[in-house]
Amino acid sequence: MKPIYAHSFNLTPKEAVELQLKLKKNLIFDSDFNIEDVKLVAGADVSYSKKENMLYGVVVILTFPDLEVAEKAWVKGEAEFPYIPGLLAFREGPVLLEAFKKIEREPDIIFFDGHGISHPRGLGIASHLGVLLNKSSIGVAKKNLVGEVFELAKTKGATASILKDGKEIGKVLRTREKVKPIYVSVGHKIGLEKAVDLTLKTIGKYRILEPIRQAHIFSNEVRTSKS
């Protein structure tokens, strides 16, 4: 699985912001995305080495709807871009894109451990890499990044809007009763309601959806065994 579009990641923070504003124009919000057609889902995550300045980017492919792991890939790379809130894709994107190149079974949608359009400039890592890969994608984060978050009921499946400048940019989603919620936003080529619905369908026994959970487990396994 190779990116359709490419750009240099060797940019200054100012250049990175300018590129985000350009790439944002390529976003597609597809409310007609058909969940019934989904057979494979992917989870993408990055683990950081505590001993050295290295990143371990992983992609895990799961069957859908039974959520069995079908394929894994990982790549080790140096962290060349500094950690700057809102510019995560420039730090983690290179290793994740290389990991996707190793995947043989192309997923129907990708879940990223990060934000989609719920981002200061509307282009978080899920949107950014979704555009580069030309693939439907969803951002799922553990914390909110931007916007006003409304009160959320404590029941499983409860949602509340995240608003920025009066527009809905994401949903807070309670995946298990009385546990902390997650924050879901459109990445690319899917609508918000479908993104939330599909996220719920990938929840297993835990707060975090299975594609992201399995990717997180794998990234830590790779880091601890290869560091």
N, C-alpha and C positions, 0 to 999 in steps of 0.2 A: 504494500500500500504506500504510494508515494504522493507527496504534496503536488497539487495542481499549480499553485502559485509559490513563488519564492522571493525572499528579500534578504538583505544582509542583516545580521544581528549585531554587527560591529558598529554600533551607533552610540552617540552621546544621549543622555537622558532627554535633551531638548529635541534631538532628531527622532527619538523613539516616540515622543508625544506627537510630533508632526505626522509620523507614519500612522499612528493609531487613528488620527482624524481622517486620513486618506482611506485606510482600509475599512473604516466604519461605513463608507458609502457602498461597499460591496455586500453588506449584510442582507440576508433574505429572511423574512418572517413568514413561514409557511404554515398557516393554520390548517392546510389540507393534508399535512403529514399523516400517514395512515399507520397507526400502531399495530393493526392486524397484520401488516406486512413485515414487521420486525421479527427476524430470526436470530440475529446476533447483536449483542450490545458490547461496548468496550468501556473499560474504566482506565483512566490515565492519571498517574500520580508521580511525584518526584520525591526522593529521599535525599537528605543532605548528610554528607560525611562530617562527623564531629572531629575527626583527626586531620583532615585535609580539605582543601577547597574544591571538593568534587561533588557532582550531582549524579544520582542514579535514576534515570527516567524509565518508567515501565508502562507497558500496555498489557492489559489482560482482557481477553475475549471470552465472553460467556454466552451460552445458548439462552434463548428466550422463548417461552416464559419460565423454563425450569431452572435457569440460572446456574448451570453447571459450567465450570471452567473448561474452555475448549482449546485455548492457546495463550502463550505468554511470550513476551519479548522484553529485553532490557538493554540499556546503553549507559555506559559510564562516560562522563565528560566533565571538564573543568568549568567551574562557575566563573564565567568571564564578565558577566554584567552584574553590577551591584544590586543588593536588595533595596528596591524602592517601591513603596506602596503604589499600586496602579500600573506598574510596569513589569509585573510578574512574568508575562509571556516572553520578555526579552532575556530573562534569566533562565527560565525552565524550558522555553520553547525549543531550543536546539536539540537537547537530548530527547525530548518527547518526539520530535519529528523523525529523528534517527531511529527511535524505537518503533515507530509506526512503519518505517520502511522494512522492518524485519517481519512484520505481520503478513501471513499468507492469506488468512481468512478475513475479508473486508467486512467490518461491522456495518450495520444499518444506522447506528447512532452511537455517539461517543459521549460519555459522562466525564467531565473534567472536575478535579478537586480544586475548584476556584469559581470565579464569577464569569457570567456571560455579559449581558448588556447592563447589569446592575453594577455599574462601574462609572467613575467620574467622567470618562469620555465615551462611555457606551461601548467599550471594546475590551472586556476582560479576556483572560486566557482562553476560555471556552469559545468566545466569539472569534478571537484572533486566529487560533489554530483551526477552528471550524472553517473559516474562510480559506486559509492556506490549503487545507485538505479537501475543500469543497465537499464537506460532509455535515450532515445534521448533527448538532451538538447541543449539550445542555451543561450549564454551569451549576455546580452544587457546592456550597460553601458552609462552613460551620459558624461563621460570623458574618454580620452584615458589613458592607463596605461603604455604601452611600445610600441616601434616601431616608424617608420617614417610614418607620415600621409601625404597623397598627397592632392593637391588642389581639392575642391569639388564644383561642379556646384550648383546654388541656387535653381534649380527646384526640385519638389517633385519626389522622386524615384531615384535621382542621387546617385551614389556610387563612392567611391575612395578606393584604396587599403591601407592597413596598412601593412608595411613590417618590418621584423626583420631579420637581417643577410641575406638579399636577398630573404627571403621567405614570402609569403603572409599569415598573421596570422589573418586577419580580414578585415572588410569593414566599412568605414564610410558611413552612410546612412542618406540622407535627407528625413525625413518623411512628412514634410510639406514645402511648398515654403517659402524661406527666413527666416526659423527658424533654431535654432541650431540643428546640426545633432546628431544622436546617434551612438554608436560604437558596431557593431555586430561581434561576433566570434563563431565559433563552440564550443559547449560544449562536446558532446559525441554522437556517432552514427548518424551523419548527415554530409553532405558536406556543404561547405561555401555558394555556390550559392543557394542551397535549404534553408539554414538558412536565408539568406537575403530575398528570395522570400516569405517564410512563415512569416517572421517578417512584411513585407509590407502588407500581407494579414490580419494581426491582428491590423492594424492601423485604428482607428476610426476618431474622430474629433480632436484629440489632437496629440501633438508631440510624446508622449510616447505610445507605443502599449498597447492595452486594457488589456491583461493578467497582465502586470506589473503595469499598472495604477490602476486596480481594487485591486490588492494585496497591493499596497501602500496605497490606501484609507482605506482598511480593517485593515491593520496593525496600522494605526494611530487611527482608531476608537477604536480598542481593547485597545491600549495603554492608550488613554485618558479616557476610561471608567473603566479600571481595575487598573490604577496606584493609 
